[in-house]
Amino acid sequence: MAEVADFLLEPWRSGITSRALVEIALLALAAGPLGCWVVLYGLSYSAESLAHALFPGLVVASLAGLPLEAGALLGVAVAAPAIALSGRLPGIGADAGIAVAVTSLLGLGALLALSPETPRAVGELLFGDVLGVTDGELLLAAGLALATLAALALAHGRLLVVGFDRASARAFGARPHTADLVLLGLVGAFTVIAVQALGNLLILALLVGPAASARLLTDRLPPMMGIAAALALLAGTAGLYLSYYADTAAGASIAAAVVAFHLVVSAAAPGTRGAAAAAHA
C-alpha cells in the first residue's frame, strides 16, 4: 500500500505538476459546460477551425516577445471574421470556404515560424506547455472559468430554445445566429486562455472530447455538463501521470488520455445518445 500511495502522490510533490493540475482543473470547469453546447449545436468544426486559424497570431506574439495570450487574442480577431466571411463565399460552399481560410492562416503561421528570430519552438506553440504555467495564468484560467459559467447561465434559456427547435426559435425570442456567435465567442475566450497550457492544436481535445463522451452517457443536459467536466479533469490527471512516468509531452499526453477515455466510453455505451438532451434539460 505504501508503494501504491507513493506512486500516486509522487507527481504532485513537485510544484510544477501540481500547478499544472490546478490549471487543468480550472480549464475543465469551463470546458465541460461549454463543450456540451458546442457538441449539441454541431459547432465542433467551427471551433476547431477557430483554434487552428489563430496560429499566425501566436507566432507574431512570439516574435514580438509578447505573452501567447496576446497573440491568441490577435489571432482570434483575425481568424473569426476570416472564417465567417469565407463561409459565405458563393460557389464553393461553407465548409470548403472555411477550410481554405483555416489552411491559409495555418500555413501563414508555419511560414512565420520558420523565421530564425522566433524564440519559441514551434512545438511549444502547437502543443503548449502546461508544465510551465505561471500563477498569473492560473488567475486568468480561474477568471475564464467563472466568466464562462456566468455567461452560459445567463444565456441558458435562449441556448436551450435554439437547441430544442432552431427553426421556431425566433418565435420564442431567440436568434439562432446570435446563439452561435455567443458560443463561438466563448470558444474564442477559452482558446485565448488555454493556449499557453495546451497550444494551438490540443485545445479542442479538452473542449470537445469529454463533451462528446458525456453525450454518450446521458441525454440530460445538466448531468452531461457535470460528466464532461469530470472527464476533462480525469483525462488531464491521467495525462499528467503519463507525462511524469513515461517522460512524454504533457499536452500530447492529456490529448491521448482524452481519446482513450472516449474510446472506453464508446465501447461501454455504443450508439449516440443525447440527441434530445436540450429537450429534457
LUMVOMI-310448 format. One line per 2 residues: number of its first residue (from 1); for each residue x, y, z of N, C-alpha, C, O. Coordinates in steps of 0.001 Angstrom, whole numbers. Each point is the difference from the previous one (the first is absolute). Example, Ala and Ser with C-alpha at 12.3 -4.5 7.8 and 13.67 -1.06 7.14 Angstrom:
BEGIN
1> 13190,-5690,7800,-890,1190,0,900,1200,0,1036,-19,665 | -1386,1069,-1385,820,1190,60,-770,1090,730,509,1108,169 .
***
This chain:
BEGIN
1> 819,-1210,0,-819,1210,0,855,1263,0,-334,1003,-631 | 1454,-1084,1362,879,1172,42,574,299,-1381,167,1160,-377 .
3> 134,-2224,-374,547,198,-1338,-1054,596,-927,306,861,-825 | -1537,-1320,962,-1090,545,-823,-226,1473,328,-145,830,-897 .
5> 115,-514,2191,-191,1391,412,1137,879,-503,-218,1129,-438 | 1439,-1666,507,1147,769,-478,-93,237,-1499,326,1081,-489 .
7> -778,-2110,-245,-169,124,-1452,-1028,1078,-339,204,793,-918 | -1306,-770,1663,-1078,948,-286,356,1429,404,-427,955,-649 .
9> 1204,-807,1715,280,1330,533,1276,627,-557,165,1219,39 | 720,-2037,-548,1302,495,-440,-80,1157,-996,715,985,183 .
11> -1554,-1052,-1237,-13,1107,-967,-401,1339,604,429,1049,-481 | -1256,-1073,1542,-557,1244,534,873,612,1085,-361,1024,581 .
13> 1496,-1634,-304,932,583,960,818,1113,-629,689,748,694 | -770,-646,-1994,676,1084,-718,-980,1141,-226,-1144,-226,-395 .
15> 1587,1438,644,-870,1151,-238,-380,156,-1456,-1057,553,-303 | 1891,-1027,-605,-267,125,-1435,-1214,-822,-391,-922,514,-634 .
17> 913,-1788,1006,-1117,-862,-389,-1272,329,774,-1097,-97,-550 | 1227,481,1805,-1195,350,766,-646,1265,-562,-1226,104,-33 .
19> 2039,856,-407,-549,1205,-619,-646,-339,-1347,-1018,586,-369 | 1612,-1532,-362,-593,-433,-1256,-1360,-641,240,-930,207,-779 .
21> 808,-983,1851,-1283,-630,312,-1059,1032,342,-1155,-144,-400 | 1532,1186,1135,-954,1072,312,-457,683,-1294,-1182,304,-159 .
23> 2118,-64,-759,-352,607,-1292,-990,-870,-755,-993,504,-525 | 1254,-1814,463,-904,-907,-703,-1368,-43,667,-1022,-55,-684 .
25> 995,80,2022,-1276,-18,714,-832,1238,-330,-1211,-98,-197 | 1854,1251,138,-715,1233,-327,-503,-13,-1436,-1127,412,-273 .
27> 1968,-888,-645,-416,-94,-1396,-1133,-1013,-164,-919,217,-790 | 983,-1323,1534,-1047,-1014,-79,-1337,553,483,-1050,-341,-544 .
29> 1091,1187,1559,-1226,600,529,-716,819,-1064,-1230,23,-51 | 2003,651,-800,-599,768,-1093,-301,-876,-1203,-1024,179,-658 .
31> 1911,-1128,365,-129,-815,-1207,-1209,-926,56,-619,-267,-1031 | 271,-230,2226,-1117,-928,104,-1313,582,-520,-545,-509,-979 .
33> 22,1566,1612,-1260,584,-477,101,583,-1409,-891,-214,-823 | 1968,949,539,133,617,-1317,103,-1059,-1091,-624,131,-1053 .
35> 1402,-1175,1298,156,-1055,-997,-1301,-704,-309,-235,-395,-1142 | -619,229,2147,-1295,-646,-241,-854,810,-960,-626,-557,-901 .
37> 600,1880,1091,-763,837,-929,614,-45,-1399,-729,-49,-990 | 2046,65,899,664,-52,-1302,-361,-1294,-731,-295,20,-1195 .
39> 319,-1142,1914,-321,-1290,-611,-1468,-52,-405,-320,-431,-1108 | -574,865,1992,-1428,-60,-290,-399,923,-1141,-944,-296,-732 .
41> 1643,1403,572,-283,936,-1083,697,-382,-1305,-213,648,-1024 | 1034,-1680,1050,724,-402,-1201,1057,1005,-426,243,178,-1194 .
43> 391,484,2168,975,1045,-293,1447,-468,196,916,820,58 | -715,-2129,43,1349,-499,261,968,385,-1105,1136,384,275 .
45> -1578,-482,-1526,881,340,-1116,342,1487,1,1149,376,-229 | -2136,460,485,253,1441,49,933,348,1151,885,843,-148 .
47> -1081,-1493,1299,866,265,1147,1431,-449,-295,955,701,333 | -811,-1863,-953,1338,-479,-357,655,947,-998,1187,304,111 .
49> -1961,159,-1081,531,917,-1006,485,1285,648,1058,524,-350 | -1843,-18,1299,382,1231,682,1300,-185,769,869,871,-27 .
51> -733,-2002,711,1210,-247,779,1229,-126,-896,1052,559,311 | -1174,-1280,-1406,1151,-213,-882,376,1268,-766,1176,234,-280 .
53> -2171,578,-56,266,1158,-833,701,1133,743,472,944,-632 | -396,-1019,1954,667,1079,735,1511,-214,119,682,769,678 .
55> -156,-1809,-1332,1419,-300,95,897,1171,-405,1001,241,676 | -1315,505,-1755,858,1144,-326,123,1006,1141,1070,572,208 .
57> -2155,-353,532,57,922,1130,956,-475,1074,687,810,622 | -634,-2127,-395,938,-539,986,1441,245,-427,848,354,819 .
59> -579,-543,-2101,1362,194,-496,386,1472,83,1123,329,381 | -2053,558,-737,274,1436,70,299,396,1441,926,772,247 .
61> -1699,-1290,710,250,300,1409,1375,-502,422,713,669,748 | -351,-1844,-1231,1317,-543,329,1111,870,-564,998,247,677 .
63> -1159,218,-1906,1006,864,-623,110,1338,719,1088,565,118 | -2236,-59,367,-10,1304,657,320,-86,1485,94,1025,675 .
65> 75,-2230,-164,282,-154,1421,-1196,239,887,157,367,1165 | -1368,-571,-1701,-1228,214,768,-504,-1322,564,404,-1059,-480 .
67> -1275,1091,1486,-598,-1236,509,-813,-700,-1088,-563,651,-880 | 508,-1975,947,-756,-738,-1005,-1477,376,24,-674,-50,-1030 .
69> 166,429,2214,-1406,393,70,-275,1209,-882,-1064,90,-612 | 2019,845,538,-165,1167,-873,-17,-427,-1452,-793,518,-786 .
71> 1658,-1456,415,9,-505,-1362,-1272,-743,-342,-514,118,-1112 | -6,-897,2079,-1255,-714,-237,-1146,974,-212,-853,-214,-861 .
73> 833,1296,1654,-1040,1011,-159,85,645,-1381,-1020,205,-658 | 2237,114,221,186,544,-1341,-444,-1006,-1053,-666,360,-970 .
75> 1039,-1626,1165,-373,-1029,-960,-1501,-177,-113,-531,-151,-1100 | -158,170,2239,-1458,-129,-18,-635,1187,-716,-953,-166,-761 .
77> 1485,1369,1007,-546,1209,-638,112,-77,-1512,-856,530,-708 | 1897,-1180,201,173,-149,-1452,-745,-1226,-515,-650,59,-1043 .
79> 745,-1165,1771,-545,-1266,-487,-1524,-15,-6,-607,-518,-938 | -28,1082,1982,-1460,-71,96,-683,645,-1207,-841,-650,-620 .
81> 1161,1904,255,-642,560,-1186,409,-709,-1291,-806,-118,-923 | 2059,-355,850,441,-709,-1200,-816,-1271,-206,-409,-309,-1120 .
83> 175,-425,2206,-790,-1225,-91,-1455,320,-330,-624,-675,-818 | 89,1717,1468,-1398,379,-251,-218,420,-1451,-987,-391,-623 .
85> 1915,1190,86,-150,481,-1373,244,-1106,-1013,-716,-98,-997 | 1723,-739,1242,312,-1062,-957,-1128,-1023,-75,-211,-619,-1043 .
87> -505,441,2132,-1116,-934,-11,-1171,473,-821,-901,-782,-301 | 894,2066,-74,-1095,546,-797,388,233,-1454,-787,553,-768 .
89> 1986,-966,382,420,184,-1386,-882,-825,-931,-204,-1189,243 | -320,1795,-1301,-876,-744,-901,786,-994,-851,1140,249,-395 .
91> -1777,-1365,131,565,-934,-971,862,-1104,563,177,-1020,-666 | 373,1171,1868,904,-1049,499,-543,-683,1251,548,-1020,417 .
93> -1588,1538,182,-568,-634,1183,661,472,1283,1168,388,11 | -1936,-430,1068,491,520,1280,1192,-797,518,1003,584,409 .
95> -1103,-1917,-423,1084,-826,535,1293,199,-777,1076,113,588 | -1188,-71,-1920,1197,186,-826,605,1379,234,1222,136,75 .
97> -2069,891,42,499,1350,248,726,98,1329,1061,615,95 | -1643,-1228,937,648,16,1313,1324,-762,-54,994,435,581 .
99> -982,-1568,-1277,1229,-789,-109,1110,798,-679,1158,-58,415 | -1516,804,-1461,991,823,-704,558,1067,939,1211,217,52 .
101> -2100,449,690,449,1051,919,905,-567,1088,1037,584,315 | -1427,-1714,254,778,-580,1098,1365,-469,-477,1015,295,633 .
103> -982,-1021,-1741,1291,-491,-494,895,1153,-422,1219,-71,160 | -1805,1127,-697,807,1161,-390,630,656,1230,1189,320,-4 .
105> -1984,-121,1049,520,627,1216,1010,-912,706,1020,470,506 | -1310,-1776,-476,940,-923,628,1316,-43,-775,1080,-59,588 .
107> -1188,90,-1930,1207,36,-816,792,1280,202,1230,-26,42 | -1933,1150,85,682,1270,265,740,-69,1331,1137,458,112 .
109> -1790,-1032,892,666,-146,1288,1238,-871,-92,1017,296,628 | -1092,-1378,-1413,1159,-876,-177,1148,737,-675,1157,-173,382 .
111> -1467,996,-1385,1045,771,-675,659,991,959,1222,147,13 | -2050,533,793,548,943,968,859,-719,1043,1004,534,473 .
113> -1419,-1755,-124,737,-743,1015,1374,-440,-480,864,-330,813 | -652,320,-2136,1308,-367,-535,1031,1106,176,1192,-204,-228 .
115> -1667,1385,640,923,1110,194,1014,-332,1085,-377,-506,1057 | 1665,782,-1295,1020,-286,1033,-165,849,1246,594,-301,1036 .
117> -1404,1373,-1120,-207,863,1159,-1054,-558,962,-190,543,1088 | -494,-1621,-1479,-1036,-550,864,638,-663,1215,667,-1023,-147 .
119> -855,1582,1352,694,-552,1177,-618,-1284,522,699,-810,610 | -1973,603,-828,-671,-1192,505,63,-1117,-1042,-59,264,-1201 .
121> 176,-1489,1654,-67,-1136,-904,-1413,-118,-553,-976,289,692 | 878,-715,-1944,-1316,-156,-618,-835,-1000,791,-1213,167,129 .
123> 1852,-1199,398,-726,-993,769,-700,593,1206,-1108,-418,337 | 1737,1390,323,-617,642,1158,-1213,817,-414,-993,54,726 .
125> 1070,589,-1899,-1141,771,-482,-1156,-912,-387,-1164,339,216 | 1483,-1493,-786,-1038,-915,-472,-593,-832,1134,-1203,-259,18 .
127> 2048,-161,930,-442,-954,1009,1,554,1417,-411,-694,930 | 865,1934,-747,-68,626,1306,1040,-523,980,821,-857,-329 .
129> -880,1389,1527,925,-393,1064,-729,133,1329,203,963,739 | -1055,-1940,-444,-814,70,1210,867,-48,1251,-424,453,1064 .
131> 1633,-996,-1180,897,-56,1151,692,1335,251,705,161,997 | -906,791,-1897,659,1297,153,-946,1135,338,383,1165,-107 .
133> -1627,-1473,518,-961,1062,305,433,749,1251,579,-577,920 | -868,1858,-904,368,859,1119,-1218,258,894,-1126,-358,-347 .
135> 1370,976,1488,-1101,348,901,-972,969,-676,-1211,-81,206 | 1749,995,-1012,-864,929,-714,-913,-709,-980,-1161,376,-156 .
137> 1681,-1398,-504,-817,-767,-940,-1047,-832,721,-1078,-249,-539 | 1385,-178,1744,-1007,-690,803,-1148,941,358,-1165,-398,-6 .
139> 1502,1639,315,-1048,983,292,-860,269,-1225,-1218,140,111 | 1859,-67,-1296,-764,177,-1235,-935,-1184,-238,-1152,186,-392 .
141> 1640,-1391,625,-825,-1185,-185,-1178,-2,974,-1111,-381,-366 | 1358,810,1612,-1084,77,972,-1048,1020,-431,-1201,-245,109 .
143> 1668,1395,-600,-926,1010,-499,-795,-507,-1187,-1197,264,-111 | 1864,-996,-784,-689,-569,-1162,-1090,-967,436,-1119,52,-509 .
145> 1441,-927,1443,-980,-991,446,-1238,682,566,-1125,-365,-344 | 1327,1351,1209,-1130,703,608,-795,777,-1046,-1231,-23,12 .
147> 1935,718,-924,-683,784,-1029,-779,-900,-956,-1114,341,-401 | 1687,-1481,33,-681,-922,-903,-1265,-557,635,-1056,-37,-630 .
149> 1169,-393,1877,-1173,-539,690,-1086,1059,167,-1188,-292,-137 | 1607,1529,437,-976,1077,145,-681,309,-1324,-1218,172,-45 .
151> 1995,-98,-1037,-565,295,-1321,-959,-1097,-451,-1065,287,-546 | 1443,-1541,773,-874,-1109,-398,-1276,-23,840,-1072,-340,-501 .
153> 1188,702,1774,-1194,53,847,-960,1084,-484,-1212,-213,-42 | 1754,1373,-323,-841,1092,-488,-660,-342,-1332,-1147,376,-245 .
155> 1873,-1089,-613,-506,-305,-1350,-714,-1347,-61,-446,-412,-1070 | 332,-276,2200,-497,-1383,-10,-1371,-123,-669,-204,-871,-846 .
157> -726,1737,1222,-1352,-98,-540,-33,115,-1513,-645,-806,-671 | 1332,1800,130,-6,208,-1451,767,-1113,-717,-407,-452,-1070 .
159> 1507,19,1662,738,-1111,-605,-862,-1257,-26,51,-774,-955 | -829,577,1991,-865,-1170,89,-1087,50,-1070,-289,-1008,-644 .
161> -304,2174,458,-1054,142,-1009,552,-291,-1389,-616,-734,-773 | 1766,1301,455,598,-220,-1319,408,-1461,-162,-188,-578,-1070 .
163> 740,-19,2114,400,-1394,-83,-1174,-942,-146,118,-1042,-645 | -1250,1392,1236,-1183,-852,-68,-660,72,-1371,-342,-1031,-579 .
165> 164,2223,65,-667,160,-1303,551,1248,-671,-515,1101,196 | 1553,-1279,-978,662,1132,-640,-928,743,-950,47,1228,-83 .
167> -884,-1962,-628,-871,619,-1003,-1038,921,636,-370,1013,-593 | -102,-1353,1786,-1059,780,647,528,907,1110,-785,618,719 .
169> 2115,-535,-574,569,736,1129,-385,1472,-6,-220,583,1062 | 133,33,-2250,-319,1436,-74,-1371,308,592,-212,1083,545 .
171> -707,-2016,-649,-1338,212,548,28,103,1522,-927,537,607 | 1971,-1043,-2,137,48,1455,1029,1044,436,439,9,1150 .
173> -58,871,-2084,904,1086,338,1470,-341,-20,813,779,497 | -443,-1923,-1056,1404,-411,-67,473,38,-1450,-746,-362,-909 .
175> 1974,797,696,577,99,-1336,1090,-1062,-155,1002,34,715 | -1192,-985,-1650,989,-1076,-164,1408,496,-290,961,-501,582 .
177> -824,1481,-1475,1332,480,-351,670,694,1192,1212,-102,186 | -2010,803,609,548,639,1199,487,-1051,991,1050,157,623 .
179> -1822,-1227,-486,415,-1089,888,1317,-603,-470,888,-273,808 | -762,65,-2125,1250,-536,-543,1168,932,297,1079,-447,387 .
181> -1305,1752,-572,1071,970,245,398,38,1468,1182,125,320 | -2161,-231,575,304,-23,1432,904,-1186,324,999,141,704 .
183> -1363,-1310,-1228,805,-1192,279,1395,113,-609,987,-344,651 | -895,820,-1883,1310,135,-630,832,1081,699,1223,-108,82 .
185> -1891,1146,417,722,1009,765,590,-583,1269,1132,315,367 | -1901,-1169,309,508,-655,1198,1111,-992,-339,959,-152,756 .
187> -1098,-523,-1901,1077,-886,-448,1267,808,-265,1105,-434,327 | -1277,1617,-924,1151,860,-236,670,409,1298,1228,-3,97 .
189> -2034,360,909,561,375,1303,710,-1185,642,1086,149,560 | -1700,-1326,-641,626,-1211,542,1329,-272,-694,979,-377,645 .
191> -949,570,-1952,1216,-234,-776,1106,948,431,1152,-407,154 | -1503,1672,40,992,1003,391,653,-377,1333,1215,124,150 .
193> -2010,-578,806,530,-311,1323,714,-1351,22,1004,-156,695 | -1512,-819,-1450,539,-1357,78,1206,-222,-894,646,-1043,96 .
195> -322,2001,-970,1053,-241,-991,1364,-193,639,810,-769,-518 | -532,1439,1623,1295,-162,654,180,-1433,488,1089,-565,-99 .
197> -2160,-18,625,99,-1345,560,-51,-1085,-1065,752,-971,74 | -1631,1121,-1064,-253,-1087,-937,416,301,-1431,-27,-894,-846 .
199> 408,2125,557,467,308,-1337,-1116,110,-1016,-1181,-107,331 | 1578,325,-1575,-940,249,-1081,-798,-1232,-411,-1163,118,-385 .
201> 1772,-1291,461,-621,-1197,-557,-788,-830,1008,-857,-785,-406 | 1114,931,1693,-565,-918,975,-1148,590,812,-608,-698,812 .
203> 306,1983,-1024,-1062,638,782,-1328,-710,-181,-721,-249,966 | 402,-77,-2220,-1313,-595,-279,-124,-1409,543,-1115,-493,175 .
205> 2235,-173,99,-85,-1329,602,-682,76,1353,-877,-809,302 | 1276,1780,519,-580,154,1327,-1413,577,-58,-816,-274,881 .
207> 523,1061,-1900,-1303,646,-99,-1065,-945,-550,-1106,-69,536 | 1433,-656,-1600,-1004,-802,-706,6,-1461,440,-1062,-612,115 .
209> 2249,43,136,69,-1427,310,-829,-425,1202,-833,-896,-136 | 1022,1501,1313,-812,-402,1163,-1491,242,-208,-824,-790,460 .
211> 473,1865,-1143,-1418,271,-259,-609,-1062,-909,-1130,-439,219 | 1886,23,-1249,-486,-1052,-888,-171,-1318,759,-934,-757,-262 .
213> 1839,491,1198,-122,-1214,817,-1210,89,923,-750,-966,140 | 559,2118,485,-1124,175,925,-1333,-139,-717,-976,-480,576 .
215> 939,899,-1829,-1253,-102,-754,-420,-1458,-200,-1185,-295,-149 | 2161,-608,147,-317,-1417,-146,-542,-618,1285,-570,-1090,-23 .
217> 750,1786,1142,-351,-562,1295,-1323,500,555,-589,-653,862 | 110,1794,-1335,-1244,552,534,-693,827,-1069,647,523,-908 .
219> -1964,-406,1016,-751,835,-932,-582,1224,700,-891,661,-534 | 1395,-363,1725,-421,1205,715,1175,952,84,1126,-403,293 .
221> -1400,1672,-552,1068,974,-154,792,280,1282,1229,-38,-51 | -1862,318,1200,817,294,1200,941,-1139,387,1177,256,253 .
223> -1658,-1528,-197,953,-1073,290,1085,-128,-1068,1148,-320,311 | -1511,569,-1562,977,-79,-1081,1133,983,235,1167,-342,-192 .
225> -1496,1559,603,1027,1008,258,904,-410,1155,1220,153,-70 | -1833,-678,1142,796,-438,1136,917,-1160,-360,1162,-25,405 .
227> -1680,-934,-1162,815,-1141,-422,1128,459,-901,1125,-486,118 | -1416,1428,-1028,1036,499,-918,1124,676,775,1176,-223,-289 .
229> -1527,1038,1263,1032,658,809,819,-1023,775,1222,119,90 | -1899,-1135,477,713,-1037,754,920,-800,-908,1129,-310,381 .
231> -1600,-31,-1585,832,-756,-939,1207,827,-450,1097,-533,-168 | -1309,1831,-27,1123,868,-379,1055,25,1097,1198,-58,-279 .
233> -1649,144,1532,935,0,1122,714,-1348,128,1210,-45,222 | -1958,-1049,-361,601,-1327,91,1013,-228,-1115,1083,-536,234 .
235> -1447,950,-1458,925,-163,-1118,1248,855,204,1113,-431,-301 | -1307,1651,817,1147,854,280,912,-608,1049,1223,35,-137 .
237> -1818,-596,1191,792,-638,1057,740,-1217,-540,1184,-188,278 | -1894,-645,-1057,638,-1181,-583,1133,392,-938,1048,-645,-32 .
239> -1274,1718,-737,1042,460,-909,1239,486,732,1121,-223,-456 | -1317,884,1584,1146,459,789,750,-1165,640,1226,25,97 .
241> -1962,-1044,338,667,-1210,490,838,-627,-1103,1157,-362,216 | -1752,236,-1406,719,-589,-1133,1232,810,-340,1070,-555,-251 .
243> -1221,1869,243,1132,870,-316,1114,-154,1027,1179,-18,-354 | -1554,-93,1626,1009,-77,1064,771,-1315,-48,1228,-13,91 .
245> -1953,-1087,-232,660,-1306,92,554,-498,-1330,952,-781,-11 | -1528,1215,-1114,492,-452,-1305,886,1043,-668,542,-231,-1081 .
247> -400,1389,1740,828,1088,-529,-458,416,-1395,812,146,-913 | -2124,42,759,-581,445,-1259,-486,1439,144,-115,517,1111 .
249> -165,119,-2235,-502,1377,21,-1344,53,729,-889,-808,-266 | 751,1757,1180,-1191,38,849,-1270,258,-801,-1001,-692,182 .
251> 1037,1689,-1072,-1195,321,-772,-446,-1158,-870,-1186,-329,-35 | 2120,-292,-669,-330,-1143,-849,-492,-1178,833,-877,-743,-439 .
253> 1430,567,1627,-432,-1082,878,-1442,214,456,-777,-951,89 | 427,2197,199,-1379,308,393,-956,-271,-1156,-1067,-581,198 .
255> 1448,999,-1407,-841,-257,-1170,-169,-1500,-227,-1091,-460,-336 | 2168,-301,518,-81,-1455,-155,-948,-604,1029,-751,-924,-312 .
257> 785,1446,1543,-895,-495,1042,-1456,323,-338,-889,-814,248 | 645,1994,-809,-1359,364,-416,-515,-993,-1034,-1133,-472,97 .
259> 1969,152,-1092,-387,-958,-1039,-245,-1383,608,-978,-667,-338 | 1869,243,1234,-150,-1316,626,-1306,-75,797,-709,-1004,-65 .
261> 394,2057,810,-1242,22,771,-1209,-87,-932,-975,-691,295 | 1053,1394,-1414,-1131,-22,-934,-181,-1392,-598,-1132,-452,-169 .
263> 2221,-228,-151,-102,-1358,-539,-617,-948,1016,-813,-854,-352 | 1200,1006,1615,-563,-838,1054,-1491,270,154,-793,-938,89 .
265> 407,2202,-56,-1411,357,143,-796,-491,-1207,-1112,-506,155 | 1671,652,-1349,-688,-448,-1217,-224,-1507,23,-1043,-485,-438 .
267> 2017,-244,945,-147,-1452,85,-1015,-403,1053,-729,-976,-174 | 681,1728,1272,-918,-328,1086,-1429,448,-278,-952,-611,484 .
269> 803,1675,-1261,-1333,535,-311,-102,218,-1494,-37,1150,-437 | -11,-2210,-375,-39,155,-1455,-1253,725,-447,-1038,-49,660 .
271> 1155,718,-1788,-1109,788,-512,84,1419,474,766,303,914 | -1530,568,-1507,9,1422,349,-1244,342,776,-1118,-95,-507 .
273> 1330,501,1766,-1105,479,816,103,1506,100,976,596,-455 | -1923,-18,1016,46,1432,248,-521,840,-1126,146,1221,44 .
275> -759,-1821,-1076,-498,808,-1105,-1096,946,472,-209,1072,-568 | -485,-1495,1623,-1066,862,527,365,568,1351,-867,250,838 .
277> 2168,-46,-628,441,461,1308,-640,1316,381,-461,172,1129 | 431,764,-2075,-557,1315,305,-1473,-84,328,-512,771,812 .
279> -166,-1708,-1445,-1439,-128,223,-316,-493,1401,-1073,277,536 | 2028,-1022,66,-280,-567,1312,725,728,1120,-77,-406,1160 .
281> 798,1508,-1512,790,685,1021,-921,626,1045,477,625,948 .
***
